[in-house]
Amino acid sequence: MQIKRICLALIVVMAFPLASFAAQKHVPELTNAVFAGGCFWCMESPYDKLEGVTATISGYIGGRAENAHYKKISAGLTRHVEAIQITYDPEKVSYQQLLDVFWKNVDPFDSRGQFCDKGPQYLSYIYYASESERTLAEASLKKVAEGFDQNVATKIAVSSAFYAAEDYHQNYYQRNPIRYRFYRSRCGRDDRLEELWGTQ
């Protein structure tokens, strides 16, 4: 009987570190970033490919009305901007990497919109949620301006309420690949990006 008690005690002691380790298993702390680069359909794909990004949502930011619908926003009636919210694991991908992807997918010198889409709802923005993000954003903008020796039209603004777009806008490039490719081609997006940044 004494031997059985000793064995049982040893099993409990040996199992405790394993149970403790399982309880302390690391859960990644995800965070969000918001960028506007013209048509939000075209901004999902570059970030979905990035390791560490767990979700992308097309939506609207910066406007006056809450829960405004696409028809009003696309007409420029609410001052919202088409944008994308990126959820990511900062241990796998940095905010600086997100900025690098952003610049390679916009025309930073277009002050009227992006590519064939013109109007305030299609302007390019970097929305920051902290002073560290603001510092990185401003440094990256300065680098682009110096690299091209031009004034950059992309704006940097503090993040505000983000509203998800209607369901039919989400993952549009996956749900409607033929229409999506036709739109990108007709809009001249890829040609202009290649002119600015080379083949990606």
C-alpha positions as CSV (number, residue, x, y, z in Angstrom):
1,M,0.0,0.0,0.0
2,Q,2.9,2.4,0.9
3,I,4.5,1.7,-2.4
4,K,1.3,2.5,-4.3
5,R,1.0,5.8,-2.5
6,I,4.6,6.8,-3.3
7,C,4.0,5.9,-7.0
8,L,0.8,8.0,-7.1
9,A,2.6,10.9,-5.5
10,L,5.4,10.7,-8.1
11,I,2.9,10.7,-11.0
12,V,1.2,13.8,-9.6
13,V,4.5,15.6,-9.2
14,M,5.7,14.7,-12.7
15,A,2.4,15.6,-14.3
16,F,2.2,19.1,-12.6
17,P,4.9,20.8,-14.8
18,L,3.2,19.5,-17.9
19,A,-0.2,20.8,-16.8
20,S,1.4,24.1,-15.8
21,F,3.1,24.3,-19.3
22,A,-0.1,23.6,-21.1
23,A,-1.9,26.3,-19.1
24,Q,0.8,28.8,-20.0
25,K,0.7,28.1,-23.7
26,H,1.3,31.3,-25.6
27,V,-1.7,32.9,-27.3
28,P,-0.7,35.5,-29.9
29,E,-2.0,39.0,-29.2
30,L,-3.5,40.3,-32.5
31,T,-3.8,43.9,-33.4
32,N,-5.3,46.0,-36.3
33,A,-4.1,48.4,-38.8
34,V,-6.1,50.5,-41.3
35,F,-5.0,51.7,-44.7
36,A,-6.8,53.4,-47.6
37,G,-5.5,52.7,-51.1
38,G,-8.4,53.4,-53.4
39,C,-10.7,50.6,-54.3
40,F,-10.7,48.3,-51.2
41,W,-11.2,45.2,-53.3
42,C,-7.6,45.7,-54.6
43,M,-6.1,46.1,-51.1
44,E,-7.2,42.8,-49.6
45,S,-5.1,40.5,-51.8
46,P,-1.6,41.9,-51.1
47,Y,-2.2,41.6,-47.3
48,D,-3.9,38.2,-47.4
49,K,-0.7,36.8,-48.9
50,L,1.4,38.2,-46.0
51,E,2.4,35.7,-43.3
52,G,1.1,36.9,-39.9
53,V,-2.0,38.5,-41.3
54,T,-5.0,36.7,-40.0
55,A,-7.9,38.7,-41.6
56,T,-8.6,41.6,-43.9
57,I,-11.9,43.5,-44.0
58,S,-13.0,46.1,-46.6
59,G,-14.8,49.0,-45.1
60,Y,-15.1,52.7,-44.5
61,I,-13.5,55.3,-42.3
62,G,-13.3,59.0,-41.6
63,G,-16.9,60.0,-42.5
64,R,-19.6,61.9,-40.8
65,A,-22.5,59.4,-40.8
66,E,-22.6,56.0,-39.0
67,N,-23.2,52.8,-40.9
68,A,-23.3,54.7,-44.2
69,H,-24.1,52.5,-47.3
70,Y,-21.9,52.0,-50.3
71,K,-24.1,54.0,-52.7
72,K,-23.8,57.2,-50.5
73,I,-20.1,56.6,-49.9
74,S,-19.2,55.9,-53.5
75,A,-21.0,59.2,-54.4
76,G,-18.8,61.1,-51.9
77,L,-21.8,62.1,-49.8
78,T,-20.6,61.1,-46.4
79,R,-16.8,61.9,-46.6
80,H,-15.9,58.3,-45.8
81,V,-12.9,56.8,-47.4
82,E,-12.8,53.2,-48.8
83,A,-10.2,51.4,-46.6
84,I,-9.1,48.1,-45.4
85,Q,-8.7,46.9,-41.8
86,I,-5.9,44.3,-41.3
87,T,-5.7,42.0,-38.3
88,Y,-2.2,40.7,-37.8
89,D,0.2,39.0,-35.3
90,P,2.9,41.6,-34.6
91,E,5.2,38.7,-33.6
92,K,5.1,37.4,-37.2
93,V,4.8,40.6,-39.2
94,S,5.7,44.1,-38.2
95,Y,3.8,47.4,-38.8
96,Q,6.8,48.5,-40.9
97,Q,6.2,45.5,-43.2
98,L,2.5,46.5,-43.5
99,L,3.6,50.0,-44.5
100,D,6.0,48.6,-47.1
101,V,3.2,46.6,-48.7
102,F,0.9,49.6,-48.6
103,W,3.3,51.8,-50.6
104,K,3.9,49.2,-53.2
105,N,0.1,49.0,-53.9
106,V,-0.8,52.7,-54.2
107,D,0.1,55.7,-56.3
108,P,1.3,58.1,-53.6
109,F,1.4,61.1,-55.9
110,D,-2.3,61.1,-57.0
111,S,-4.1,63.8,-55.1
112,R,-7.5,63.1,-56.8
113,G,-7.9,59.5,-55.9
114,Q,-6.3,56.2,-57.0
115,F,-5.9,55.1,-60.6
116,C,-9.3,55.3,-62.5
117,D,-11.2,56.0,-59.2
118,K,-11.3,59.7,-58.5
119,G,-12.9,61.5,-55.6
120,P,-12.2,62.0,-51.8
121,Q,-13.6,58.5,-51.1
122,Y,-10.7,57.0,-53.0
123,L,-7.8,59.0,-51.6
124,S,-4.8,57.1,-50.1
125,Y,-4.4,57.3,-46.3
126,I,-2.4,55.7,-43.5
127,Y,-4.4,55.7,-40.3
128,Y,-2.3,55.4,-37.1
129,A,-3.5,54.1,-33.7
130,S,-0.4,55.0,-31.7
131,E,2.5,57.4,-31.6
132,S,4.9,54.7,-32.7
133,E,2.7,53.9,-35.7
134,R,2.6,57.6,-36.5
135,T,6.4,57.9,-36.3
136,L,6.9,54.9,-38.6
137,A,4.2,56.2,-41.1
138,E,5.8,59.7,-41.3
139,A,9.3,58.2,-41.8
140,S,8.1,55.9,-44.5
141,L,6.3,58.8,-46.3
142,K,9.5,60.9,-46.1
143,K,11.5,58.0,-47.6
144,V,9.0,57.7,-50.5
145,A,9.1,61.4,-51.1
146,E,12.9,61.5,-51.1
147,G,13.2,58.4,-53.3
148,F,11.0,59.9,-56.1
149,D,11.9,63.6,-55.3
150,Q,8.2,64.4,-55.4
151,N,5.6,65.6,-53.0
152,V,3.5,62.7,-51.6
153,A,-0.3,63.1,-51.7
154,T,-1.0,60.2,-49.4
155,K,-2.2,61.5,-46.0
156,I,-1.5,60.3,-42.5
157,A,-4.4,60.6,-40.0
158,V,-5.4,59.3,-36.6
159,S,-7.5,56.2,-36.8
160,S,-11.2,56.6,-36.1
161,A,-14.3,54.4,-36.3
162,F,-14.1,51.7,-38.9
163,Y,-17.2,50.3,-40.5
164,A,-17.2,47.0,-42.4
165,A,-18.5,47.2,-45.9
166,E,-21.4,45.2,-47.2
167,D,-20.9,41.4,-47.4
168,Y,-20.7,41.4,-51.2
169,H,-17.6,43.6,-51.0
170,Q,-15.6,41.2,-48.8
171,N,-13.1,39.0,-50.5
172,Y,-14.3,40.2,-53.8
173,Y,-11.2,39.2,-55.6
174,Q,-11.8,35.6,-54.5
175,R,-15.5,35.5,-55.1
176,N,-15.5,37.2,-58.5
177,P,-12.0,36.6,-59.9
178,I,-12.9,37.3,-63.5
179,R,-14.7,40.6,-62.8
180,Y,-11.9,41.6,-60.4
181,R,-9.1,41.0,-62.9
182,F,-11.1,42.9,-65.6
183,Y,-11.6,45.8,-63.2
184,R,-7.9,46.0,-62.3
185,S,-6.9,45.9,-65.9
186,R,-9.4,48.5,-67.1
187,C,-8.5,50.8,-64.2
188,G,-4.8,50.8,-65.1
189,R,-3.8,49.9,-61.6
190,D,-1.2,47.3,-62.4
191,D,0.3,49.3,-65.2
192,R,0.8,52.3,-62.9
193,L,2.1,50.2,-60.1
194,E,4.7,48.6,-62.4
195,E,5.7,52.1,-63.6
196,L,6.2,53.3,-60.1
197,W,7.6,50.2,-58.3
198,G,8.6,47.8,-61.0
199,T,7.5,44.2,-61.4
200,Q,6.4,42.9,-58.0
